[in-house]
């Protein structure tokens, strides 16, 4: 309270402090706007079998769609690309060469970028290289397990072998927490932090950034004789690897997943106080495809919903939900529902069912660039379902210039 004799001075101090608070709030708003993802971002290939030199389609950066419509790069960052090997757990020697190369493509073309960390997609026998060399012996036997899973992307389904590090394991969380700190420091040191808009929280996926664990679905078709990269036949390996008994042996529980992932998210939120945190949901369908259901009593989507709640509690106002399966006739309703429930922003990613790029309702896309033509309809579907951010494949940026031109002309996914 101001005393009578000092009321003028007291009011002056109060006014000064109020001005400081307002200035801080303005500065904070400016920082958040600078790091807000918006518009259309182009993806590099999500496999760590790809080099940085082959991460994008030939001719992408000189294509009219890239020059005139693309706002940023969504950079897939496979774990083994930044952590080639581990000898002693806790002593992580990060290698940022792959990341720096892709970031420089973005910033040299005046584009923003986001980062999507994961174990990385392995289509063949090189699956053993998806974890850093020495990871298992240094981390311990309970850190990660190998799963055979069926993937439906590309011209036909196939079996892949993939390692899944477990977020309920203390050492695994320690690795992701160390990665968050090291990544933040590196982006500041190289002067590109201000171009970063968003990070997908890592640590809970089969091979990419989607929030999911192997459940046996999707499954190989009945009668399939496909052989997985690790030499086992897809039937019964895919189902056996995701069985209830195996998950119980591995220490899975809903609580363990939600708590462990929350700690990883908290680490990223702390060292990245300005960029958005992204969560990509896998379509759970009517039977649940995203997480094991050991008791049989979880409602479909329960774990995913709790993960979204956990992260929005950690970083309110700067969380984006998205699905990676946008099509001409499909958006994941859970994204829309959870975004409403937990007050998040919405983004989308086009599907990759055509191998190198998107398919349109199960058919090859065409590029007339008008309403009612397949590739443009994918983009329009995302925009009309509350999307303010869209990720597309580099192949499509080169192949569908008319669709991107119409997108810009119609005001869909406006740039920053």
N, C-alpha and C positions, 0 to 999 in steps of 0.2 A: 504494500500500500504506500502511496506517495504522501509524505508529510507536507504540511502547508508551506513550510519555508523552502522546501526543495521540490515543489511540485513541477516547476518549469524544467529543472534538470531531469527529474524522474520521467516526465512525459517525453523529453527528448531521447532519453535512453530507450524507453519503450518503443518509440517510433523507429529508432535505429535498429533495434532487434527485430521488429516486425518487418522492416525493409529487408533485413538479411534473410529472414525466413522466406519471404516472397521471392527474393533473388535465387535462393537455393532451389525453390520449387520450380522456378522458370528454367534454371540450368538442368534440373533433373528431367523436365519435360522435353527439353531440347535433346538430351542424351538418348532418351527413350525413343523419340521420333527418329533420330539418326540410325538407331539399331532396330527399327521395325521392318519386318519382312513384308513386301508388297510387290505385286506385279508377277511376271513370269520368269522363272529361273530354269536354267538348263542343267541337266544332270550329266556327270561323267559315268562311264561304265562302273558298275558296283562290284566288279570282280578284282581281287588282288592278283589274278593271273594277267591282268592288263598293266602295261607300263603307262607312265604319264604321257608318253608320246602317242599312244593309241587310245587314250581315254575318251576322246571326242571324235565324232564323224569327220571325215575329210571335208574340208571346205566350210566348216561350221562358222568360224569367226569372220569370214568374208561374205556369208550369206545375207541377203536383205532382211530376213526375219531376225537374225542375231543382231545386226547393226541397228535395226529400227524398233524392235519390239522387246527383245530379251533384256531384262533388268538386272539379272544376276546369275551366279553359278551356285547350284546346290552340289557341294563337293562331298562325294562318298569317300570316306577315309578308312580303309581296312586296317585293322589292328597291326598286322605283321608288316605293313608298310612303314609304320612309325615306330614300331618296337621289334626290330628284326630278331633279337635274341635276348634271353635272360639267363644269367649265370647264378646270381645271388638275389633272392627275392627282396624287393624293396630298393634295389639299386637298378633303376631303369635308365637305360641309355637311349634316349629318344632320337629318332632320325626324321627330320622334317623335310627332306629333299622332295619327296613325292607331293606333300602338301604345298610346299613353296612353289613348285612348278605350276600346279593348278591354280593357286591363288594369283600368281603373276599373270596368267592368262586372263583372269577376271579383271584385276585392277588395271592392267595395261589397256584394257578396252573400256575403262570407266564403268565397270559393273560392280555391284555389291556381291557378297557371297555368304552362304550358310555352310554348315559342316554337319555331316551325318556319319557318325562313327559306328563301326560294327566289326564283326569278325571277318566278314568278306565272303563273297560268293565264290565257290569253287565248283566248276562243272565237271572236273575229271579227277584223275589220280593224284593231282597235286594238293588234295585236301589236307594232307599232313602239314603243308606249309601255311595253312590259315592261322595257326597259332605261332607265336614267336618261338624260335628254336630254343629248346631247353625249358619251355613254359611248364610242362607237366612235372618235370623233376624238381624244378625250383619252387613251384607254387604248392605242389602236393597232389595226392591222388583224388582228393575230393573237390578240386577246383573246377574241373571241366570234364565233360563226357562226350563221346562221339555218338552221333545219331545218324541213322539213315532216314532221309525224309524224301517225300515225293513232291516235286515241283511241277506246276502246270504251265509255267511261262515258256515262251518260244513256240515253235511249230508243233511240238508234241510234248507230252509229259515225260519226265525222266526222274531217275533216282539220283540224289546227291548225298555225299557223306559230309557231315558238318559237325564241328566242335561247338559246344555251348558252354561258356563259362557261367558259373552260377552266382547270381547277385547275393545269395544268402551266405556265401563264403567270405570270410573276413579278408583273406588275401586278395580275392578278386575285387572286392570293393576298394581295397587299398590301391590296386593297380589303376582303376578308373579314377579314383580321387587324385592320384599322382598325375595321371594323364591330363585331368582338368587343369591343375596348377601349371604344369609344364606348357600346355597349349596356350593358356592365357598369357603366360610370360613371353612365349615365343612370338605371339601375334603382336604384343606391345613392342617387343624389341625390334621386330622387322617393320614396324610402322604401318601395319595393315588392320589393326584392331578396329578402327573406325569404319572400315568397310564390311565388318562382320555384322550380320543382322540376326542370325538364329543358330542355335545348336540343338540337334536332336539328342535327347538324353540317351546315352548308350547303356549297355549292360543287360539287356533283356530281349534277346532275339535269337533266331536260328542262324542267320548270316548277315542280315541287313539291319535297318534301323526300326523295323516294325516290332511292336510290343507283342511278343508271342513266344511260346515254347512248343516243342514237338508234341503233338497229340495223336499222331497216326492219321490225321487228315490234313490236306487231301491225301487220298490213298491211291495206289496203283490200280488200274482197272482189273476186274476179275479175269483171271487166266493169264495175267502178265508174266512173262518170263524174264523181265528186265533184271540186269545184274547191276548192283550198286558199285561205286568206285572202290569200296573196301573189299569187294569180292563176294559179298552176300547177295542172295536174290532178294529183290524188292518185296516179294511175298515169301516169307512172313516178316522180313527184317523191319520194315517201316512200322508195322503194328507192334512187334515185339519190343522195339526200342522205346516206344511211347506207352508201354503198358503201365497200369497202376502200380504193380509190384516193383517195377524198376524205379519209378518216380519216388516211391516211398523209400526205397533203398538209397536214393540219391539225396534224400533230405528235403524233398519238396513239400511245401504247404503254402496255402494262400497267404498266410501271415508272413512267412519267411520271404516270399516274393515281394510282397508290398512293402515290408519294412526294409529289405535290402535295397530295392530299387529306389526307395525314398531317400536313403542315405547317399546313394550315388547322385541323385538329382540335387540334393542339398549341397553337395560339393560343387557341382557345376553352377548352381545358382549363386553361390558365394563368390566364386572367382570370376564369374561373368555376370555382374550386376545389371548390365544394360541390355544385352541381346535377349531375344525371346528364347524360350525353351520349347522345343517341338516334341510332340508325341504322335507317332503314326500307328493307327489301329488296324489290325487285320480283321477282315470280315468274319465274324464268328458264325454266321449262318444260324439255322434253327437248332443245330445240334451242338454248337460250340466248337470252334476250330482253333481258338487262340491259346488256351491254357488247360492243363490237365484238370480233371474234375474227379478227385479221388473219392469223394463221398457220394457223388451222384446227385447232390442236393443244391449245388451252386446254380443260381439262375444264369442263363447264357449272358456272357458279357460282364459278370460280376467282378472278376479280378481286374479287367481293363477299366471298368468304372472306378474302382477304388484307387487304381494307379493314377488316373486323371485327377481324382480328388486330392490325392496326396501331393502331387506336383503343383496344383493350383493353390494349395495351402502354403506351399513353400515359396512360390513366386507369383502371387496374385497380380493379374493385369498384364502379364507377359508370357502367357502360355498359348501355343497354337496347336490345335488338333488337326490331323489330316488322315486321309486314307490314300493308299497307293494303288487303287484299282479303279480310277475314274474311267467311265466309258460313256458311249453315246446314250445309253439307256440305264445307267446305274450310278448311284452314289451311295456310300455307306451311311445308312440312317443313324447308326450309333454315333458318328461324328457330329451330326446335327443335334442329336438328343443330348449328348454329354456337353457339347459346347453351350447349349442352353442351360443345362443343369449347373455347370461350374463356371460360367461366364468366361469362356475362352474364345479366341479368334479361330477362324476356319481356313484351312488350306487343302489343296488336293494335289495328287500326283497321277499323271496318266499311266495306264497299265502298260505292261511290256510283254504282251502275249505274242507279239510278232517277232520275237527274237531280238532284233536290234531296236525296235520301237513299238509303238502302240498298235493294237488291233481295234477295230471299230465294231462293237457288237458281234464279235467273233469272225468278222470279215476283214479283208485288207482295207485300209483307209484310202480315200481319194481326196483330191485337193482342189475342188472347184471354188472354195472360199466363200460359199454362200450358205444361208440357212437351209438345212435339209441335206447337206452333204457331210459325210461321216467325220472327217477329222475336225472340222470347225465345230460340229455338234458336240464333240467331247469337250472342247474348251467352253462352249456356251453352257453345257450342262453344269460344269463347275462354277461358272460365274453366277448362274441363276440359282445355285444352291449355297449362297452366302460366302463363296470363296473370294478372298481378296489376294490370294497367293496361289500359284500353280507351278508345279515342277513338270518339265517335259524332257524327253530324251533328245540327245543331240542329233540322232538320225532324223527325227521328225522336224527339227528346226531346218534342216537342209531340204527335206523332202516335201514340205507343205507350206511354201512361202505365201500362197494365196490365203490360206486359212489364218495365218498369223497377221497378214495385212488387214483382213476383215476384222479380226479380233481388235486390232488397234483402232480401226475406223469406227467400230461399233461401241468403243469405250469399255470393253471387257478387260478386267484385270489392269486397271490403269497403273501407270508407273508411279514411282515415288515423287 
